[in-house]
Each structure stands twice: as C-alpha cells, then as structure tokens.
C-alpha cells in the first residue's frame, strides 16, 4: 500500500478500524499471497469455478473468464491450462510479474483498475472472480463493482470474498430492476455472488 493511501486511511477513525481489520484478516489468511492455488480460491469463494466453466463449455460456449487481482496468475493459469483453448482466460493485476509473457493460455492485463475496464466491452465476460483483490479497494469496492457489472454477459457471474461484506454492501445492493441478482454466502468467508439475469 502506498504511503498516500495509508495516510488517507488513517485520517478517519473508521479508516483506522478498516486498517486494523485488514491486518487481522491478512494474518489469519497468511495474506498477501501472490500465488494462491485455484483449489484454495474455489474453497474461499465457496464456488466450483471449474465445474461452472465445464457446464458453459458443454452448452457450446467459449467462456471469457477474468481473475481480478490475479497476483502472479497461478489460479487463472491453472484454468487456462485445464481448459486449453476452450476458454478465454484473463488475469488482471496492477503489478507486473515475470513469466506472464511466457504463458500461452492466459492474457494478462497490467493496468490501473480504471484502465482495466477498457479492456472489455460491455456484456463480454462470463465469469469475474476476485479472491480478496476487490477488498483492497476499501470503500470504493461498491462503486467499482458497479462499474464491473456491465461487463458481464447475461448469465454471467461476479464472485468475490470480501471481509465485512454485509457492512460494505447493503442487502438490496440496488441491483433490482437492473437485471442483476445478488446472493450473500457466509461460512468461513463472506462471499458475494452477483448473476446477470437480463
């Protein structure tokens, strides 16, 4: 985290609490990890990504899958290799990693979060998943998630495990009438699943 970002967080009492919660969460998750395994991400998201992708392929689709905040790209690389040429796999990070250029099954995007949005047309992605990545946006997570949603195709999903999810996202999430349905799951983590229905 940049010094300016830390200063902004510390400027308010709520920000200090957020910073403490983040540190506590990262300690319990042994975070940050740039190379989290796909199986660990599926467990954290309480969702079978591989199974969902396989169903989409079986129905004749070539799914577009984005790992938002992919770190070194280990999980999306695993998906790209597993479904070798049957999916379009994308990994996004605001940090650049060695080895990205060598990967043939994944297109990596190194950009700011705002610039990343320009890489995808509206209604172009089937799955957007983010393991903790969106959590780094702090209070901007709701606004930014709203900017990601139009990128989903009808039937597409956005998945993210965000600590304090219920505090950041109101239950209504103001998606009614926009063609999106949100589901909150609680277990070891709190998971937001948003599906585009129309």
Secondary structure, 3 states (H helix, E strand, C coil): CCHHHHHHHHCCHHHHHHHHHHHHHHHHHCCCCCCCCHHHHHHHHCCCHHHHHHHHHHCCCCCEEEEECCCCCHHHHHHHHHCCCCCEEEEEECCCCCCHHHCCCEEEEECCHHHHHHHCCCCCEEEEEEECHHHHHHHHHHHHHHHHHCCEEEEEEEEEECCCHHHHCCCCCCCCCCCEEEEEEECCCEEEEEEECC
